[in-house]
Amino acid sequence: MGNFTRRSVLGLAATSAIGAVTGVLGPTASAAGSTVRRGGGAVDWTSLGRHLDGDLVLPSDPRYELARQQQLSQFDNTNPMAVAYCESAKDVQTVIAFAQDNGVHTVPRSGRHSFGGYSTTKGMILDVSRLNQVITDGTHVTIGAGTQQADALTALAPYGLALVSGMCPTVGSGGYIQGGGIGHQTRKYGMACDRLVSAEVVLADRRVVRASAQENPDLYWALRGNGGGNYGVVTRYTLEPVQRNTLVGYRLIWSGADSAALIENWQHWVLTAPDDLSSVLMARTASPPSPSTMVTVSGTWYSTMDELNRRLDELVAATGVTPLNRSVWELPAQHTMTQLYGYADPATAQGHRVGATSEATAPRWNYYRTRCRMFGSAVPRADVEDLLAALADPARFRNGQSRMLYFEALGGAANTRARTDTAYVHRTTKMLAGLTAELRDFAYTDEDTAACESWLADGFAVLDRHSLRESYQNYMDPALRDWRTAYYAENYPRLVRIKRAYDPHKFFQFARGIG
């Protein structure tokens, strides 16, 4: 089993050879082109490399340091045996076959954004970031699973098209769409997964199948909300785009205001607004000596700038406090989104993580943790006050720590489907609320991370008081105990049945995996 057999390459439709891979196998010794795996026998990595159109990066390769990194540097202590960059569905088949022949735990990776670190392993990373083609016929858009949000924006802008896209430009489509896909377009156009027409998937038995309403409909149902990494490796998606040439965006910033009253008024404002409005509120505070709270409200508006300004006037009047800054703009849709992402123009360098390309400038995050819950109505004022008190509490502030309380307005088109229509179950959610803790000092200690976790746990208990007891699966939380019901609720039993049908031996598995 130490070699990459000809049967593995030619017999890609065979299912009998699949073995259950239940452990995460790490290297016990290494030499050029080989690794000794647990249980004996050398893994012949050079054999895999010869059969790939893409690249195989091993620890001895000077590219390895960048290849193994995730968006969150807190997972840098995980050293995979190899990173396989796939450039086709055939490459994905080849990697899966090799992993099965050699008993190497393998996880797929697209944008490297897993908040739980589930897109890395001590085994092998199957990276689809090079599957990043964007093609449109004007009616549908086909994208590779490695396409990042910034790339899709750039490719579709000349056609006046856009996709429902995430809140960060470096998010990869592979996991984002499978987790449901919340974005600034959600209240107007639904979740990203709601616009999925079909997907090409490489299964654990190495077959390449199409999942759509007509073909493999159970898999198609599961792919729209399972969270990714459970049923196979998606290599491309076909989606219904949004027709958009220009887009209105806005940002308001307050400091020193009555944050509880501001949040209460904002929630009423957005939840009674037309679906044309998207809005996110973030209350931030940084570590002492001056842990002041700054509140930012930003989003998009799918109508006229004059009408948005009238609505913003209503919000400001309700709060009774003039913001420090108020910006409203109408630009080509791509430029409006890049403004919200935090950079001034759609230059690809600013929309890609350092190391992704030679020009990329977007930084990785150091230590970052988030916990969230979903709500069927506004978060009660008393809970907001308790959350804000925790946000500013200096007791567990550590050097270089920053904290955030955030709210994302949902509902609208996302709630026009029934809870069981797709695997994404959160169709009664009107508001997502969460907390983040971040450490910006690279020399952080275990005590620093423990302080973050303790603070998040206390804040999560407040969030949970009046929530739906549901959480967003794209914000994976390793500390969430009720994750099966929180992410999937009544859809979980069906997801397990589909898992048994498409991956009965659990080749695709991780700590928050289905089944």
Buried (B, 14 or more C-beta within 10 A) or exposed (E): BBBBBEEBBEBBEBEEBBEEBEEBBBBEEBEEBBBBBEEEBBBBBEBBBEBBEBBBBBBEEEEBEEBBBBBBBBBBEBEBBBBBBBBBBBBBBBBBBBBBBBBBBBBBBBBBBBBBBBBBBBBBBBBBBBBBEBEBEEEBBBBBBBBBBBBBBBBBBEBBBBBBBBBBBBBBBBBBBBBBBBBBBBBBBBBBBBBBBBBBBBBBBBBBBBBBEEEBEBBBBBBBBBBBBBBBBBBBBBBBBBEBEBBBBBBBBBBEBBBBBBBBBBBEBBBEBEBBBBBBBBBBBBBEEEBEBBBBBBBBBBEEBEBBBEBBEEBBEBBEBEBEEBEBBBBBBBBBBBBBBEBEEBBBBBBBBBBBEEEBBBEBBBBBBBBBBBBBBBBBEEBBBBBBEBBBBEEBBBEBBBBBBBBBBBBBBBBEBEBEBBBBBBBBBBBBBBBBBBBBBEEBEEEBBEBBBEBBEBBBEBBBEBBBEBBBBBBBBBEBEEBBBBBBBEBBEBBBEBBEEBBBBBBBBBEBBBB
